[in-house]
Amino acid sequence: MKKRVFQRWADDPPVLDHLIEARLGVTRSEARVLVARGSVQIDGRRATNAERTVSVGEKVAVHTGPLEVPPPLIYAYRDHDLAIVDKPAGLPSQPEPKQEAHSLTAAVTRELGVDARAMHRLDKEASGLVVVALQREMYERLQRAFAEHAIDRRYLAVAGGELVGDETVRARIGRHPRDQRLRAALPENGKEGDPACTHVRSLGHGTLDGAPITAVELVLETGRTHQIRVHLQSIGHPLVGDAAYGGAKFERLCLHAYAVELAHPRTGKPLRVSTALPEAFVRLVPRLTSPFR
């Protein structure tokens, strides 16, 4: 892998992706992929925003090995304004620290252009639908819709134990006291952490290695980091395949963002999109069908 190091001169473009494009002779899309995969440092710190301003005299280091091509995006919906892509389990939403592997961010930039932005993230081990704005104007409109909780995202999961009926979990979520990579459930009426609310609905039952498991649909009122995983653990039903939160061993994390519903940001018309249930989930709960109607 080659490394290119240069300083920004006064007559260079000030924005990072334009600067890389000008100094390395790559396209702007390729420059954004380099940033997205973690290959760019500014004064020794990894750059995460391709649109950040680089000051005159700042040193830029770019690792210019062959770009690792992300897997092709799987589209559940696409038009001129937005796309809804189906992220596979194991693909990080963003580059992880000190890794230059492919990510959803890199795939979005490569296939959909420099203005495309994923509106939210999924855990690396999770799969399912992610909304992507294809234009700046649409990004701003969708950002408002997310802030106003006007976008309905539904998740399917398989949890340990036997759950029956509906349940709402309102534990607050904060940093784990012993592992800053994880989160912890905190008292609903406390002051620590952030308020969080998850609605849980049982869909069917099965067994894993002789122990009961339950397929559930989840709807979030908030979008905290690891919210579903922490909330299910807090009620004694950690996700199957979730080793970090005490779940039973399995080939994958059993969490899938299977449906999204929103008003189209340009037309205002309702848009309902869903994706097939993962085959592994159906193996665990054989009679499982999509509850999205």
C-alpha positions as semicolon CSV with decimal commas, in nm:
position;residue;x (nm);y (nm);z (nm)
1;M;0,000;0,000;0,000
2;K;0,135;0,343;-0,097
3;K;0,115;0,652;0,119
4;R;0,088;1,005;-0,019
5;V;0,160;1,296;0,214
6;F;0,112;1,663;0,129
7;Q;0,024;1,996;0,286
8;R;-0,257;2,219;0,174
9;W;-0,128;2,526;-0,006
10;A;-0,309;2,858;-0,019
11;D;-0,425;2,804;-0,375
12;D;-0,550;2,447;-0,311
13;P;-0,924;2,373;-0,269
14;P;-1,011;2,402;0,102
15;V;-1,261;2,113;0,122
16;L;-1,106;1,772;0,185
17;D;-1,261;1,570;-0,098
18;H;-1,187;1,848;-0,351
19;L;-0,832;1,872;-0,217
20;I;-0,767;1,498;-0,255
21;E;-0,921;1,507;-0,602
22;A;-0,691;1,791;-0,706
23;R;-0,369;1,663;-0,550
24;L;-0,399;1,291;-0,625
25;G;-0,580;1,301;-0,958
26;V;-0,866;1,078;-0,843
27;T;-1,236;1,142;-0,887
28;R;-1,429;1,310;-0,608
29;S;-1,626;0,989;-0,556
30;E;-1,299;0,797;-0,511
31;A;-1,176;1,066;-0,270
32;R;-1,490;1,019;-0,059
33;V;-1,442;0,643;-0,058
34;L;-1,087;0,693;0,068
35;V;-1,220;0,905;0,354
36;A;-1,507;0,665;0,423
37;R;-1,280;0,362;0,449
38;G;-1,048;0,538;0,696
39;S;-0,754;0,592;0,461
40;V;-0,711;0,967;0,518
41;Q;-0,543;1,140;0,811
42;I;-0,506;1,511;0,883
43;D;-0,218;1,603;1,111
44;G;-0,210;1,243;1,234
45;R;-0,582;1,204;1,304
46;R;-0,819;0,998;1,094
47;A;-1,056;1,213;0,889
48;T;-1,420;1,105;0,897
49;N;-1,589;1,390;0,709
50;A;-1,506;1,435;0,341
51;E;-1,658;1,784;0,349
52;R;-1,444;1,921;0,632
53;T;-1,223;2,224;0,567
54;V;-0,848;2,172;0,560
55;S;-0,649;2,470;0,684
56;V;-0,349;2,604;0,495
57;G;-0,041;2,417;0,618
58;E;-0,226;2,113;0,757
59;K;-0,063;1,784;0,660
60;V;-0,280;1,530;0,478
61;A;-0,176;1,163;0,457
62;V;-0,362;0,933;0,217
63;H;-0,308;0,557;0,195
64;T;-0,358;0,492;-0,175
65;G;-0,359;0,116;-0,208
66;P;-0,615;-0,044;-0,439
67;L;-0,962;0,054;-0,329
68;E;-1,135;-0,242;-0,175
69;V;-1,460;-0,256;-0,366
70;P;-1,762;-0,282;-0,137
71;P;-2,022;-0,544;-0,225
72;P;-2,291;-0,413;-0,460
73;L;-2,579;-0,246;-0,281
74;I;-2,908;-0,433;-0,265
75;Y;-3,194;-0,193;-0,337
76;A;-3,535;-0,240;-0,182
77;Y;-3,644;0,093;-0,336
78;R;-3,482;0,365;-0,544
79;D;-3,587;0,680;-0,727
80;H;-3,421;1,014;-0,808
81;D;-3,453;1,144;-0,451
82;L;-3,386;0,854;-0,218
83;A;-3,292;0,490;-0,197
84;I;-3,366;0,225;0,062
85;V;-3,088;-0,033;0,070
86;D;-3,076;-0,374;0,237
87;K;-2,753;-0,398;0,439
88;P;-2,620;-0,750;0,491
89;A;-2,512;-0,870;0,835
90;G;-2,139;-0,827;0,888
91;L;-2,104;-0,509;0,682
92;P;-2,017;-0,208;0,901
93;S;-2,222;0,105;0,844
94;Q;-1,904;0,311;0,874
95;P;-1,533;0,220;0,870
96;E;-1,422;0,082;1,203
97;P;-1,118;0,226;1,383
98;K;-0,789;0,124;1,218
99;Q;-0,963;-0,076;0,947
100;E;-0,987;-0,003;0,577
101;A;-1,239;-0,268;0,485
102;H;-1,549;-0,191;0,289
103;S;-1,845;-0,027;0,462
104;L;-2,199;0,077;0,376
105;T;-2,080;0,439;0,364
106;A;-1,820;0,353;0,102
107;A;-2,070;0,155;-0,104
108;V;-2,322;0,440;-0,094
109;T;-2,063;0,693;-0,208
110;R;-1,929;0,467;-0,481
111;E;-2,263;0,367;-0,632
112;L;-2,489;0,665;-0,562
113;G;-2,257;0,962;-0,589
114;V;-2,086;1,220;-0,371
115;D;-2,410;1,376;-0,244
116;A;-2,564;1,049;-0,124
117;R;-2,595;1,012;0,255
118;A;-2,720;0,727;0,470
119;M;-2,973;0,876;0,712
120;H;-2,911;0,630;0,997
121;R;-2,696;0,334;1,095
122;L;-2,734;-0,031;1,177
123;D;-2,495;-0,230;1,393
124;K;-2,235;-0,420;1,191
125;E;-2,382;-0,755;1,298
126;A;-2,741;-0,652;1,217
127;S;-2,901;-0,651;0,872
128;G;-3,182;-0,471;0,698
129;L;-3,313;-0,149;0,553
130;V;-3,128;0,182;0,558
131;V;-3,272;0,504;0,411
132;V;-3,032;0,698;0,186
133;A;-3,083;1,055;0,065
134;L;-2,953;1,108;-0,288
135;Q;-2,954;1,490;-0,286
136;R;-2,872;1,757;-0,029
137;E;-3,227;1,890;-0,038
138;M;-3,366;1,544;0,031
139;Y;-3,113;1,492;0,311
140;E;-3,242;1,800;0,490
141;R;-3,605;1,697;0,449
142;L;-3,542;1,343;0,566
143;Q;-3,333;1,469;0,857
144;R;-3,633;1,673;0,975
145;A;-3,861;1,371;0,937
146;F;-3,630;1,157;1,149
147;A;-3,605;1,431;1,413
148;E;-3,985;1,455;1,426
149;H;-4,021;1,072;1,453
150;A;-4,222;1,076;1,130
151;I;-4,046;0,771;0,985
152;D;-4,168;0,431;1,103
153;R;-3,887;0,175;1,115
154;R;-3,969;-0,181;1,220
155;Y;-3,730;-0,450;1,329
156;L;-3,755;-0,825;1,356
157;A;-3,549;-1,013;1,612
158;V;-3,518;-1,352;1,778
159;A;-3,477;-1,331;2,155
160;G;-3,394;-1,591;2,417
161;G;-3,672;-1,723;2,639
162;E;-4,048;-1,716;2,594
163;L;-4,225;-1,383;2,549
164;V;-4,602;-1,361;2,513
165;G;-4,811;-1,065;2,400
166;D;-4,693;-0,705;2,389
167;E;-4,453;-0,516;2,613
168;T;-4,304;-0,167;2,625
169;V;-3,955;-0,113;2,766
170;R;-3,866;0,239;2,885
171;A;-3,530;0,195;3,059
172;R;-3,287;0,480;2,999
173;I;-2,967;0,396;2,814
174;G;-2,617;0,508;2,908
175;R;-2,256;0,400;2,878
176;H;-2,166;0,065;3,027
177;P;-1,964;0,123;3,347
178;R;-1,694;-0,131;3,257
179;D;-1,687;-0,136;2,876
180;Q;-1,725;0,194;2,690
181;R;-1,807;0,011;2,367
182;L;-2,132;-0,117;2,519
183;R;-2,443;0,040;2,668
184;A;-2,638;-0,032;2,985
185;A;-3,004;-0,008;3,090
186;L;-3,065;0,251;3,363
187;P;-3,375;0,335;3,574
188;E;-3,654;0,499;3,377
189;N;-3,702;0,772;3,638
190;G;-3,330;0,834;3,689
191;K;-3,120;1,119;3,561
192;E;-2,834;0,923;3,409
193;G;-2,833;0,817;3,045
194;D;-3,088;0,908;2,780
195;P;-3,460;0,824;2,773
196;A;-3,546;0,535;2,541
197;C;-3,862;0,348;2,448
198;T;-3,902;0,017;2,264
199;H;-4,233;-0,155;2,184
200;V;-4,205;-0,534;2,170
201;R;-4,461;-0,769;2,012
202;S;-4,432;-1,147;2,016
203;L;-4,471;-1,319;1,679
204;G;-4,392;-1,687;1,735
205;H;-4,188;-1,939;1,928
206;G;-3,920;-2,196;1,863
207;T;-3,624;-2,361;2,030
208;L;-3,247;-2,337;2,004
209;D;-3,045;-2,623;2,151
210;G;-3,353;-2,722;2,349
211;A;-3,407;-2,376;2,501
212;P;-3,713;-2,160;2,417
213;I;-3,677;-1,860;2,186
214;T;-3,924;-1,600;2,062
215;A;-3,947;-1,403;1,738
216;V;-4,048;-1,042;1,810
217;E;-4,132;-0,728;1,618
218;L;-3,984;-0,409;1,759
219;V;-4,080;-0,046;1,705
220;L;-3,860;0,229;1,847
221;E;-3,975;0,570;1,967
222;T;-3,609;0,668;2,012
223;G;-3,291;0,561;1,836
224;R;-3,022;0,510;2,099
225;T;-2,706;0,311;2,032
226;H;-2,771;-0,063;2,091
227;Q;-3,123;0,025;2,211
228;I;-3,294;-0,298;2,109
229;R;-3,010;-0,514;2,233
230;V;-2,993;-0,340;2,572
231;H;-3,368;-0,326;2,625
232;L;-3,421;-0,694;2,551
233;Q;-3,132;-0,787;2,778
234;S;-3,283;-0,568;3,052
235;I;-3,603;-0,775;3,056
236;G;-3,414;-1,103;3,057
237;H;-3,445;-1,186;2,686
238;P;-3,114;-1,102;2,511
239;L;-3,099;-1,142;2,135
240;V;-2,991;-1,476;1,996
241;G;-2,636;-1,441;1,864
242;D;-2,562;-1,133;2,075
243;A;-2,252;-1,243;2,269
244;A;-2,184;-0,888;2,390
245;Y;-2,514;-0,881;2,582
246;G;-2,537;-1,241;2,696
247;G;-2,733;-1,392;2,409
248;A;-2,721;-1,757;2,306
249;K;-2,451;-1,855;2,055
250;F;-2,564;-1,854;1,693
251;E;-2,425;-1,795;1,344
252;R;-2,530;-1,427;1,343
253;L;-2,694;-1,154;1,548
254;C;-3,070;-1,206;1,512
255;L;-3,168;-0,846;1,445
256;H;-3,307;-0,730;1,111
257;A;-3,457;-0,394;1,010
258;Y;-3,728;-0,539;0,791
259;A;-3,970;-0,253;0,715
260;V;-3,984;0,124;0,681
261;E;-4,274;0,361;0,619
262;L;-4,250;0,733;0,548
263;A;-4,397;1,019;0,354
264;H;-4,192;1,065;0,038
265;P;-3,982;1,379;0,097
266;R;-4,075;1,530;-0,240
267;T;-4,430;1,414;-0,311
268;G;-4,560;1,355;0,041
269;K;-4,715;1,027;-0,072
270;P;-4,688;0,728;0,165
271;L;-4,396;0,497;0,091
272;R;-4,397;0,148;0,247
273;V;-4,102;-0,083;0,187
274;S;-4,021;-0,419;0,342
275;T;-3,762;-0,689;0,284
276;A;-3,764;-1,065;0,312
277;L;-3,705;-1,222;0,651
278;P;-3,356;-1,372;0,694
279;E;-3,352;-1,743;0,625
280;A;-3,175;-1,807;0,957
281;F;-3,468;-1,650;1,147
282;V;-3,718;-1,873;0,971
283;R;-3,509;-2,178;1,056
284;L;-3,527;-2,083;1,423
285;V;-3,901;-2,006;1,418
286;P;-4,040;-2,212;1,124
287;R;-4,387;-2,056;1,108
288;L;-4,254;-1,701;1,114
289;T;-4,406;-1,466;0,855
290;S;-4,375;-1,092;0,805
291;P;-4,622;-0,897;1,022
292;F;-4,596;-0,588;0,798
293;R;-4,919;-0,537;0,610
